[in-house]
Amino acid sequence: MDLKDQLKDLFPDHQPSSSDQNKDQNDETLDIWLQEEPLLCKFEKRNGKINTIITGYRGAKKDFKNLTKLLQKECGTGGSFKNEEIIIQGDSRNQIMGLLKEIGFSTKRVGG
């Protein structure tokens, strides 16, 4: 039994308002600034570990955070952003470039 079912048992007369439903729908939309210039997607080894680096994004800190979180979730790996770079663990260039193109970014592959 999940939380919604438990709440329905406790408050059977309660009807959720339309604003509650709108909040759930807004959570699924992306809050990322799209830019015209292409993002550069490259492969690097840092401290012996393989990383995919995305550079060239000029969004706000909130946009970096949202885009990093989305890429981590889709790739199923860890990552971070600092110094205007998004760092995703592992070599996920093909997957990341495909995902960025679906969102609406243009990308360029740097290196091999």
N, CA, C and O atoms as a printed pandas DataFrame, in Angstrom:
     atom_number atom_name residue_name chain_id  residue_number  x_coord  y_coord  z_coord
0              1         N          MET        A               1    0.851   -1.172    0.000
1              2        CA          MET        A               1    0.000    0.000    0.000
2              3         C          MET        A               1    0.898    1.236    0.000
3              4         O          MET        A               1    1.749    1.391    0.875
4              5         N          ASP        A               2    0.705    2.109   -0.978
5              6        CA          ASP        A               2    1.554    3.294   -1.052
6              7         C          ASP        A               2    0.935    4.453   -0.270
7              8         O          ASP        A               2   -0.156    4.331    0.287
8              9         N          LEU        A               3    1.644    5.570   -0.240
9             10        CA          LEU        A               3    1.246    6.718    0.560
10            11         C          LEU        A               3   -0.098    7.308    0.114
11            12         O          LEU        A               3   -0.903    7.715    0.952
12            13         N          LYS        A               4   -0.340    7.355   -1.186
13            14        CA          LYS        A               4   -1.615    7.916   -1.665
14            15         C          LYS        A               4   -2.795    7.083   -1.181
15            16         O          LYS        A               4   -3.826    7.633   -0.794
16            17         N          ASP        A               5   -2.652    5.768   -1.201
17            18        CA          ASP        A               5   -3.732    4.901   -0.722
18            19         C          ASP        A               5   -3.966    5.091    0.767
19            20         O          ASP        A               5   -5.112    5.104    1.217
20            21         N          GLN        A               6   -2.896    5.237    1.535
21            22        CA          GLN        A               6   -3.025    5.454    2.972
22            23         C          GLN        A               6   -3.724    6.780    3.254
23            24         O          GLN        A               6   -4.564    6.867    4.150
24            25         N          LEU        A               7   -3.374    7.814    2.486
25            26        CA          LEU        A               7   -4.017    9.113    2.686
26            27         C          LEU        A               7   -5.492    9.074    2.301
27            28         O          LEU        A               7   -6.318    9.728    2.937
28            29         N          LYS        A               8   -5.827    8.305    1.258
29            30        CA          LYS        A               8   -7.235    8.165    0.873
30            31         C          LYS        A               8   -8.035    7.475    1.967
31            32         O          LYS        A               8   -9.197    7.811    2.195
32            33         N          ASP        A               9   -7.407    6.495    2.657
33            34        CA          ASP        A               9   -8.085    5.820    3.758
34            35         C          ASP        A               9   -8.310    6.770    4.928
35            36         O          ASP        A               9   -9.348    6.715    5.587
36            37         N          LEU        A              10   -7.333    7.646    5.186
37            38        CA          LEU        A              10   -7.453    8.579    6.307
38            39         C          LEU        A              10   -8.410    9.731    6.000
39            40         O          LEU        A              10   -9.142   10.181    6.880
40            41         N          PHE        A              11   -8.405   10.210    4.748
41            42        CA          PHE        A              11   -9.219   11.358    4.354
42            43         C          PHE        A              11  -10.037   11.008    3.111
43            44         O          PHE        A              11   -9.691   11.431    2.009
44            45         N          PRO        A              12  -11.118   10.243    3.274
45            46        CA          PRO        A              12  -11.872    9.778    2.104
46            47         C          PRO        A              12  -12.606   10.899    1.359
47            48         O          PRO        A              12  -12.893   10.743    0.172
48            49         N          ASP        A              13  -12.917   12.023    2.016
49            50        CA          ASP        A              13  -13.667   13.095    1.371
50            51         C          ASP        A              13  -12.776   14.088    0.625
51            52         O          ASP        A              13  -13.287   14.949   -0.091
52            53         N          HIS        A              14  -11.490   13.988    0.775
53            54        CA          HIS        A              14  -10.578   14.967    0.163
54            55         C          HIS        A              14  -10.479   14.760   -1.346
55            56         O          HIS        A              14  -10.278   13.641   -1.819
56            57         N          GLN        A              15  -10.623   15.855   -2.094
57            58        CA          GLN        A              15  -10.437   15.840   -3.541
58            59         C          GLN        A              15   -9.217   16.690   -3.866
59            60         O          GLN        A              15   -9.171   17.858   -3.481
60            61         N          PRO        A              16   -8.224   16.136   -4.565
61            62        CA          PRO        A              16   -7.025   16.928   -4.876
62            63         C          PRO        A              16   -7.380   18.089   -5.806
63            64         O          PRO        A              16   -8.172   17.943   -6.737
64            65         N          SER        A              17   -6.774   19.237   -5.529
65            66        CA          SER        A              17   -7.042   20.419   -6.365
66            67         C          SER        A              17   -6.255   20.332   -7.665
67            68         O          SER        A              17   -5.324   19.537   -7.789
68            69         N          SER        A              18   -6.634   21.150   -8.619
69            70        CA          SER        A              18   -5.968   21.132   -9.927
70            71         C          SER        A              18   -4.537   21.637   -9.826
71            72         O          SER        A              18   -3.700   21.252  -10.642
72            73         N          SER        A              19   -4.227   22.496   -8.839
73            74        CA          SER        A              19   -2.853   22.990   -8.695
74            75         C          SER        A              19   -1.901   21.873   -8.277
75            76         O          SER        A              19   -0.728   21.895   -8.649
76            77         N          ASP        A              20   -2.392   20.894   -7.507
77            78        CA          ASP        A              20   -1.556   19.745   -7.144
78            79         C          ASP        A              20   -1.208   18.919   -8.374
79            80         O          ASP        A              20   -0.087   18.424   -8.486
80            81         N          GLN        A              21   -2.137   18.766   -9.286
81            82        CA          GLN        A              21   -1.879   18.009  -10.502
82            83         C          GLN        A              21   -0.932   18.767  -11.417
83            84         O          GLN        A              21   -0.110   18.148  -12.091
84            85         N          ASN        A              22   -1.025   20.092  -11.458
85            86        CA          ASN        A              22   -0.119   20.889  -12.285
86            87         C          ASN        A              22    1.318   20.801  -11.785
87            88         O          ASN        A              22    2.253   20.814  -12.585
88            89         N          LYS        A              23    1.503   20.711  -10.466
89            90        CA          LYS        A              23    2.853   20.589   -9.916
90            91         C          LYS        A              23    3.513   19.310  -10.397
91            92         O          LYS        A              23    4.699   19.312  -10.728
92            93         N          ASP        A              24    2.759   18.215  -10.440
93            94        CA          ASP        A              24    3.315   16.950  -10.903
94            95         C          ASP        A              24    3.706   17.027  -12.367
95            96         O          ASP        A              24    4.731   16.465  -12.754
96            97         N          GLN        A              25    2.918   17.708  -13.194
97            98        CA          GLN        A              25    3.228   17.826  -14.610
98            99         C          GLN        A              25    4.428   18.726  -14.837
99           100         O          GLN        A              25    5.216   18.467  -15.746
100          101         N          ASN        A              26    4.596   19.783  -14.035
101          102        CA          ASN        A              26    5.718   20.701  -14.209
102          103         C          ASN        A              26    7.042   20.059  -13.823
103          104         O          ASN        A              26    8.083   20.459  -14.344
104          105         N          ASP        A              27    7.036   19.086  -12.935
105          106        CA          ASP        A              27    8.270   18.424  -12.536
106          107         C          ASP        A              27    8.896   17.667  -13.700
107          108         O          ASP        A              27   10.115   17.497  -13.743
108          109         N          GLU        A              28    8.077   17.210  -14.645
109          110        CA          GLU        A              28    8.587   16.419  -15.748
110          111         C          GLU        A              28    9.164   17.275  -16.874
111          112         O          GLU        A              28    9.907   16.759  -17.709
112          113         N          THR        A              29    8.842   18.571  -16.918
113          114        CA          THR        A              29    9.375   19.430  -17.968
114          115         C          THR        A              29   10.799   19.826  -17.635
115          116         O          THR        A              29   11.167   19.956  -16.467
116          117         N          LEU        A              30   11.598   20.018  -18.679
117          118        CA          LEU        A              30   12.987   20.380  -18.482
118          119         C          LEU        A              30   13.101   21.879  -18.264
119          120         O          LEU        A              30   12.453   22.669  -18.951
120          121         N          ASP        A              31   13.926   22.262  -17.308
121          122        CA          ASP        A              31   14.188   23.665  -17.039
122          123         C          ASP        A              31   15.636   23.942  -17.419
123          124         O          ASP        A              31   16.472   24.241  -16.567
124          125         N          ILE        A              32   15.918   23.835  -18.725
125          126        CA          ILE        A              32   17.280   23.983  -19.232
126          127         C          ILE        A              32   17.270   25.001  -20.353
127          128         O          ILE        A              32   16.420   24.949  -21.242
128          129         N          TRP        A              33   18.221   25.931  -20.313
129          130        CA          TRP        A              33   18.348   26.933  -21.360
130          131         C          TRP        A              33   19.037   26.299  -22.561
131          132         O          TRP        A              33   20.113   25.715  -22.431
132          133         N          LEU        A              34   18.406   26.416  -23.743
133          134        CA          LEU        A              34   18.981   25.887  -24.980
134          135         C          LEU        A              34   19.741   26.998  -25.677
135          136         O          LEU        A              34   19.249   28.122  -25.782
136          137         N          GLN        A              35   20.928   26.693  -26.149
137          138        CA          GLN        A              35   21.735   27.699  -26.831
138          139         C          GLN        A              35   21.971   27.295  -28.269
139          140         O          GLN        A              35   21.822   26.129  -28.635
140          141         N          GLU        A              36   22.341   28.272  -29.082
141          142        CA          GLU        A              36   22.570   28.042  -30.506
142          143         C          GLU        A              36   23.929   27.399  -30.780
143          144         O          GLU        A              36   24.039   26.526  -31.640
144          145         N          GLU        A              37   24.977   27.831  -30.045
145          146        CA          GLU        A              37   26.315   27.289  -30.284
146          147         C          GLU        A              37   26.357   25.817  -29.892
147          148         O          GLU        A              37   25.686   25.411  -28.943
148          149         N          PRO        A              38   27.137   25.017  -30.609
149          150        CA          PRO        A              38   27.194   23.588  -30.284
150          151         C          PRO        A              38   27.973   23.325  -28.996
151          152         O          PRO        A              38   28.891   24.064  -28.637
152          153         N          LEU        A              39   27.582   22.259  -28.319
153          154        CA          LEU        A              39   28.310   21.790  -27.151
154          155         C          LEU        A              39   29.400   20.841  -27.621
155          156         O          LEU        A              39   29.186   20.049  -28.539
156          157         N          LEU        A              40   30.557   20.918  -27.002
157          158        CA          LEU        A              40   31.676   20.049  -27.352
158          159         C          LEU        A              40   31.697   18.871  -26.398
159          160         O          LEU        A              40   31.705   19.048  -25.180
160          161         N          CYS        A              41   31.706   17.681  -26.949
161          162        CA          CYS        A              41   31.680   16.456  -26.155
162          163         C          CYS        A              41   32.993   15.728  -26.392
163          164         O          CYS        A              41   33.276   15.298  -27.510
164          165         N          LYS        A              42   33.798   15.588  -25.338
165          166        CA          LYS        A              42   35.100   14.945  -25.494
166          167         C          LYS        A              42   35.340   13.908  -24.412
167          168         O          LYS        A              42   34.639   13.851  -23.402
168          169         N          PHE        A              43   36.340   13.102  -24.654
169          170        CA          PHE        A              43   36.715   11.977  -23.799
170          171         C          PHE        A              43   38.074   12.295  -23.185
171          172         O          PHE        A              43   39.006   12.659  -23.903
172          173         N          GLU        A              44   38.198   12.163  -21.862
173          174        CA          GLU        A              44   39.471   12.424  -21.190
174          175         C          GLU        A              44   39.698   11.391  -20.098
175          176         O          GLU        A              44   38.764   10.795  -19.561
176          177         N          LYS        A              45   40.960   11.206  -19.797
177          178        CA          LYS        A              45   41.336   10.438  -18.615
178          179         C          LYS        A              45   41.844   11.427  -17.592
179          180         O          LYS        A              45   42.772   12.189  -17.863
180          181         N          ARG        A              46   41.247   11.419  -16.432
181          182        CA          ARG        A              46   41.674   12.281  -15.337
182          183         C          ARG        A              46   41.972   11.389  -14.137
183          184         O          ARG        A              46   41.107   10.656  -13.659
184          185         N          ASN        A              47   43.201   11.467  -13.664
185          186        CA          ASN        A              47   43.649   10.629  -12.550
186          187         C          ASN        A              47   43.422    9.146  -12.832
187          188         O          ASN        A              47   43.074    8.383  -11.931
188          189         N          GLY        A              48   43.620    8.749  -14.072
189          190        CA          GLY        A              48   43.489    7.348  -14.448
190          191         C          GLY        A              48   42.066    6.888  -14.660
191          192         O          GLY        A              48   41.844    5.713  -14.954
192          193         N          LYS        A              49   41.095    7.771  -14.522
193          194        CA          LYS        A              49   39.688    7.401  -14.686
194          195         C          LYS        A              49   39.138    8.024  -15.971
195          196         O          LYS        A              49   39.509    9.137  -16.345
196          197         N          ILE        A              50   38.260    7.297  -16.629
197          198        CA          ILE        A              50   37.683    7.737  -17.896
198          199         C          ILE        A              50   36.496    8.657  -17.616
199          200         O          ILE        A              50   35.635    8.337  -16.795
200          201         N          ASN        A              51   36.455    9.807  -18.305
201          202        CA          ASN        A              51   35.373   10.776  -18.140
202          203         C          ASN        A              51   34.922   11.293  -19.490
203          204         O          ASN        A              51   35.706   11.357  -20.437
204          205         N          THR        A              52   33.670   11.658  -19.571
205          206        CA          THR        A              52   33.134   12.377  -20.719
206          207         C          THR        A              52   32.939   13.820  -20.277
207          208         O          THR        A              52   32.272   14.080  -19.276
208          209         N          ILE        A              53   33.518   14.756  -21.016
209          210        CA          ILE        A              53   33.478   16.171  -20.657
210          211         C          ILE        A              53   32.629   16.912  -21.685
211          212         O          ILE        A              53   32.841   16.769  -22.889
212          213         N          ILE        A              54   31.675   17.697  -21.213
213          214        CA          ILE        A              54   30.861   18.536  -22.085
214          215         C          ILE        A              54   31.232   19.986  -21.789
215          216         O          ILE        A              54   31.078   20.450  -20.659
216          217         N          THR        A              55   31.721   20.699  -22.800
217          218        CA          THR        A              55   32.107   22.096  -22.638
218          219         C          THR        A              55   31.339   22.950  -23.640
219          220         O          THR        A              55   30.706   22.436  -24.562
220          221         N          GLY        A              56   31.408   24.241  -23.443
221          222        CA          GLY        A              56   30.782   25.170  -24.372
222          223         C          GLY        A              56   29.378   25.586  -23.989
223          224         O          GLY        A              56   28.730   26.312  -24.743
224          225         N          TYR        A              57   28.886   25.149  -22.837
225          226        CA          TYR        A              57   27.550   25.527  -22.393
226          227         C          TYR        A              57   27.654   26.817  -21.595
227          228         O          TYR        A              57   28.522   26.949  -20.732
228          229         N          ARG        A              58   26.770   27.768  -21.880
229          230        CA          ARG        A              58   26.842   29.071  -21.237
230          231         C          ARG        A              58   25.569   29.388  -20.447
231          232         O          ARG        A              58   25.120   30.534  -20.438
232          233         N          GLY        A              59   25.009   28.426  -19.813
233          234        CA          GLY        A              59   23.795   28.639  -19.036
234          235         C          GLY        A              59   24.108   29.108  -17.634
235          236         O          GLY        A              59   25.273   29.231  -17.254
236          237         N          ALA        A              60   23.073   29.368  -16.870
237          238        CA          ALA        A              60   23.219   29.753  -15.471
238          239         C          ALA        A              60   23.575   28.517  -14.637
239          240         O          ALA        A              60   23.521   27.386  -15.120
240          241         N          LYS        A              61   23.933   28.760  -13.392
241          242        CA          LYS        A              61   24.323   27.655  -12.507
242          243         C          LYS        A              61   23.183   26.653  -12.347
243          244         O          LYS        A              61   23.415   25.446  -12.291
244          245         N          LYS        A              62   21.962   27.153  -12.276
245          246        CA          LYS        A              62   20.790   26.284  -12.157
246          247         C          LYS        A              62   20.639   25.400  -13.399
247          248         O          LYS        A              62   20.280   24.227  -13.293
248          249         N          ASP        A              63   20.919   25.975  -14.580
249          250        CA          ASP        A              63   20.836   25.209  -15.825
250          251         C          ASP        A              63   21.894   24.114  -15.870
251          252         O          ASP        A              63   21.617   22.993  -16.296
252          253         N          PHE        A              64   23.125   24.448  -15.424
253          254        CA          PHE        A              64   24.182   23.448  -15.355
254          255         C          PHE        A              64   23.750   22.295  -14.445
255          256         O          PHE        A              64   23.937   21.126  -14.780
256          257         N          LYS        A              65   23.177   22.635  -13.303
257          258        CA          LYS        A              65   22.765   21.611  -12.336
258          259         C          LYS        A              65   21.691   20.705  -12.930
259          260         O          LYS        A              65   21.767   19.483  -12.805
260          261         N          ASN        A              66   20.683   21.307  -13.581
261          262        CA          ASN        A              66   19.603   20.510  -14.162
262          263         C          ASN        A              66   20.090   19.627  -15.304
263          264         O          ASN        A              66   19.696   18.465  -15.405
264          265         N          LEU        A              67   20.947   20.176  -16.164
265          266        CA          LEU        A              67   21.468   19.387  -17.285
266          267         C          LEU        A              67   22.362   18.258  -16.784
267          268         O          LEU        A              67   22.298   17.141  -17.298
268          269         N          THR        A              68   23.190   18.539  -15.790
269          270        CA          THR        A              68   24.055   17.497  -15.221
270          271         C          THR        A              68   23.223   16.384  -14.602
271          272         O          THR        A              68   23.511   15.202  -14.793
272          273         N          LYS        A              69   22.199   16.764  -13.867
273          274        CA          LYS        A              69   21.328   15.771  -13.224
274          275         C          LYS        A              69   20.636   14.894  -14.260
275          276         O          LYS        A              69   20.521   13.682  -14.079
276          277         N          LEU        A              70   20.174   15.514  -15.351
277          278        CA          LEU        A              70   19.521   14.760  -16.419
278          279         C          LEU        A              70   20.488   13.775  -17.070
279          280         O          LEU        A              70   20.136   12.615  -17.285
280          281         N          LEU        A              71   21.699   14.223  -17.385
281          282        CA          LEU        A              71   22.678   13.344  -18.022
282          283         C          LEU        A              71   23.095   12.205  -17.099
283          284         O          LEU        A              71   23.266   11.074  -17.554
284          285         N          GLN        A              72   23.259   12.487  -15.815
285          286        CA          GLN        A              72   23.607   11.433  -14.861
286          287         C          GLN        A              72   22.499   10.381  -14.804
287          288         O          GLN        A              72   22.767    9.179  -14.790
288          289         N          LYS        A              73   21.274   10.845  -14.771
289          290        CA          LYS        A              73   20.141    9.918  -14.672
290          291         C          LYS        A              73   20.044    9.044  -15.910
291          292         O          LYS        A              73   19.840    7.835  -15.803
292          293         N          GLU        A              74   20.189    9.647  -17.088
293          294        CA          GLU        A              74   20.054    8.890  -18.329
294          295         C          GLU        A              74   21.219    7.927  -18.544
295          296         O          GLU        A              74   21.026    6.839  -19.088
296          297         N          CYS        A              75   22.419    8.310  -18.125
297          298        CA          CYS        A              75   23.590    7.443  -18.307
298          299         C          CYS        A              75   23.730    6.427  -17.179
299          300         O          CYS        A              75   24.418    5.418  -17.336
300          301         N          GLY        A              76   23.092    6.684  -16.059
301          302        CA          GLY        A              76   23.190    5.776  -14.922
302          303         C          GLY        A              76   24.554    5.820  -14.261
303          304         O          GLY        A              76   25.013    4.823  -13.704
304          305         N          THR        A              77   25.207    6.985  -14.321
305          306        CA          THR        A              77   26.528    7.131  -13.719
306          307         C          THR        A              77   26.565    8.408  -12.892
307          308         O          THR        A              77   25.600    9.171  -12.856
308          309         N          GLY        A              78   27.685    8.626  -12.234
309          310        CA          GLY        A              78   27.887    9.839  -11.466
310          311         C          GLY        A              78   28.459   10.932  -12.340
311          312         O          GLY        A              78   28.793   10.716  -13.505
312          313         N          GLY        A              79   28.564   12.100  -11.757
313          314        CA          GLY        A              79   29.136   13.214  -12.483
314          315         C          GLY        A              79   29.026   14.487  -11.683
315          316         O          GLY        A              79   28.490   14.491  -10.575
316          317         N          SER        A              80   29.534   15.573  -12.247
317          318        CA          SER        A              80   29.474   16.862  -11.577
318          319         C          SER        A              80   29.644   17.964  -12.611
319          320         O          SER        A              80   29.837   17.694  -13.797
320          321         N          PHE        A              81   29.572   19.203  -12.152
321          322        CA          PHE        A              81   29.868   20.330  -13.020
322          323         C          PHE        A              81   30.719   21.316  -12.233
323          324         O          PHE        A              81   30.452   21.597  -11.064
324          325         N          LYS        A              82   31.743   21.833  -12.891
325          326        CA          LYS        A              82   32.570   22.882  -12.310
326          327         C          LYS        A              82   33.374   23.532  -13.417
327          328         O          LYS        A              82   33.678   22.909  -14.434
328          329         N          ASN        A              83   33.711   24.787  -13.205
329          330        CA          ASN        A              83   34.486   25.559  -14.179
330          331         C          ASN        A              83   33.850   25.511  -15.565
331          332         O          ASN        A              83   34.552   25.365  -16.566
332          333         N          GLU        A              84   32.533   25.634  -15.626
333          334        CA          GLU        A              84   31.762   25.621  -16.868
334          335         C          GLU        A              84   31.996   24.364  -17.703
335          336         O          GLU        A              84   32.000   24.423  -18.933
336          337         N          GLU        A              85   32.188   23.242  -17.042
337          338        CA          GLU        A              85   32.299   21.932  -17.683
338          339         C          GLU        A              85   31.367   20.968  -16.960
339          340         O          GLU        A              85   31.212   21.030  -15.740
340          341         N          ILE        A              86   30.755   20.084  -17.723
341          342        CA          ILE        A              86   29.963   19.006  -17.147
342          343         C          ILE        A              86   30.782   17.738  -17.298
343          344         O          ILE        A              86   31.185   17.380  -18.405
344          345         N          ILE        A              87   31.030   17.058  -16.184
345          346        CA          ILE        A              87   31.871   15.868  -16.166
346          347         C          ILE        A              87   30.991   14.670  -15.821
347          348         O          ILE        A              87   30.387   14.622  -14.749
348          349         N          ILE        A              88   30.923   13.713  -16.730
349          350        CA          ILE        A              88   30.152   12.481  -16.528
350          351         C          ILE        A              88   31.138   11.318  -16.496
351          352         O          ILE        A              88   32.012   11.215  -17.357
352          353         N          GLN        A              89   30.997   10.457  -15.517
353          354        CA          GLN        A              89   31.917    9.332  -15.373
354          355         C          GLN        A              89   31.699    8.322  -16.491
355          356         O          GLN        A              89   30.565    8.031  -16.872
356          357         N          GLY        A              90   32.806    7.793  -17.010
357          358        CA          GLY        A              90   32.738    6.780  -18.053
358          359         C          GLY        A              90   32.708    7.382  -19.443
359          360         O          GLY        A              90   32.552    8.593  -19.604
360          361         N          ASP        A              91   32.860    6.523  -20.451
361          362        CA          ASP        A              91   32.827    6.964  -21.842
362          363         C          ASP        A              91   31.403    6.796  -22.365
363          364         O          ASP        A              91   31.042    5.731  -22.866
364          365         N          SER        A              92   30.600    7.847  -22.247
365          366        CA          SER        A              92   29.203    7.810  -22.675
366          367         C          SER        A              92   28.940    8.827  -23.772
367          368         O          SER        A              92   27.843    9.379  -23.852
368          369         N          ARG        A              93   29.923    9.081  -24.613
369          370        CA          ARG        A              93   29.785   10.140  -25.616
370          371         C          ARG        A              93   28.610    9.915  -26.548
371          372         O          ARG        A              93   27.830   10.838  -26.781
372          373         N          ASN        A              94   28.463    8.719  -27.084
373          374        CA          ASN        A              94   27.382    8.454  -28.040
374          375         C          ASN        A              94   26.007    8.641  -27.398
375          376         O          ASN        A              94   25.119    9.256  -27.987
376          377         N          GLN        A              95   25.840    8.114  -26.206
377          378        CA          GLN        A              95   24.567    8.221  -25.495
378          379         C          GLN        A              95   24.262    9.680  -25.146
379          380         O          GLN        A              95   23.127   10.130  -25.303
380          381         N          ILE        A              96   25.261   10.413  -24.678
381          382        CA          ILE        A              96   25.067   11.809  -24.296
382          383         C          ILE        A              96   24.760   12.665  -25.516
383          384         O          ILE        A              96   23.870   13.513  -25.470
384          385         N          MET        A              97   25.490   12.451  -26.606
385          386        CA          MET        A              97   25.258   13.247  -27.806
386          387         C          MET        A              97   23.855   12.990  -28.373
387          388         O          MET        A              97   23.197   13.921  -28.838
388          389         N          GLY        A              98   23.406   11.759  -28.336
389          390        CA          GLY        A              98   22.052   11.447  -28.791
390          391         C          GLY        A              98   20.993   12.104  -27.922
391          392         O          GLY        A              98   19.998   12.624  -28.429
392          393         N          LEU        A              99   21.208   12.080  -26.619
393          394        CA          LEU        A              99   20.268   12.688  -25.692
394          395         C          LEU        A              99   20.229   14.209  -25.866
395          396         O          LEU        A              99   19.153   14.807  -25.858
396          397         N          LEU        A             100   21.391   14.828  -26.023
397          398        CA          LEU        A             100   21.436   16.280  -26.214
398          399         C          LEU        A             100   20.744   16.694  -27.513
399          400         O          LEU        A             100   20.091   17.737  -27.561
400          401         N          LYS        A             101   20.883   15.886  -28.561
401          402        CA          LYS        A             101   20.206   16.192  -29.822
402          403         C          LYS        A             101   18.697   16.071  -29.674
403          404         O          LYS        A             101   17.957   16.855  -30.268
404          405         N          GLU        A             102   18.223   15.095  -28.887
405          406        CA          GLU        A             102   16.792   14.953  -28.641
406          407         C          GLU        A             102   16.232   16.172  -27.909
407          408         O          GLU        A             102   15.116   16.612  -28.184
408          409         N          ILE        A             103   17.017   16.711  -26.977
409          410        CA          ILE        A             103   16.583   17.873  -26.208
410          411         C          ILE        A             103   16.510   19.106  -27.096
411          412         O          ILE        A             103   15.622   19.944  -26.936
412          413         N          GLY        A             104   17.456   19.215  -28.044
413          414        CA          GLY        A             104   17.446   20.378  -28.927
414          415         C          GLY        A             104   18.792   21.068  -29.049
415          416         O          GLY        A             104   18.886   22.109  -29.699
416          417         N          PHE        A             105   19.837   20.519  -28.442
417          418        CA          PHE        A             105   21.173   21.082  -28.548
418          419         C          PHE        A             105   21.839   20.582  -29.828
419          420         O          PHE        A             105   21.499   19.514  -30.337
420          421         N          SER        A             106   22.780   21.353  -30.337
421          422        CA          SER        A             106   23.662   20.832  -31.384
422          423         C          SER        A             106   24.972   20.459  -30.704
423          424         O          SER        A             106   25.405   21.148  -29.780
424          425         N          THR        A             107   25.605   19.387  -31.145
425          426        CA          THR        A             107   26.800   18.883  -30.491
426          427         C          THR        A             107   27.902   18.630  -31.509
427          428         O          THR        A             107   27.646   18.402  -32.691
428          429         N          LYS        A             108   29.128   18.677  -31.016
429          430        CA          LYS        A             108   30.290   18.317  -31.820
430          431         C          LYS        A             108   31.130   17.347  -31.024
431          432         O          LYS        A             108   31.358   17.536  -29.829
432          433         N          ARG        A             109   31.587   16.311  -31.692
433          434        CA          ARG        A             109   32.443   15.316  -31.050
434          435         C          ARG        A             109   33.890   15.751  -31.227
435          436         O          ARG        A             109   34.330   16.021  -32.344
436          437         N          VAL        A             110   34.623   15.818  -30.135
437          438        CA          VAL        A             110   36.019   16.232  -30.165
438          439         C          VAL        A             110   36.891   15.019  -29.864
439          440         O          VAL        A             110   36.620   14.293  -28.908
440          441         N          GLY        A             111   37.908   14.790  -30.641
441          442        CA          GLY        A             111   38.799   13.657  -30.416
442          443         C          GLY        A             111   38.319   12.425  -31.152
443          444         O          GLY        A             111   37.418   12.498  -31.988
444          445         N          GLY        A             112   38.930   11.284  -30.837
445          446        CA          GLY        A             112   38.676   10.031  -31.528
446          447         C          GLY        A             112   37.364    9.519  -31.361
447          448         O          GLY        A             112   37.040    8.462  -31.903
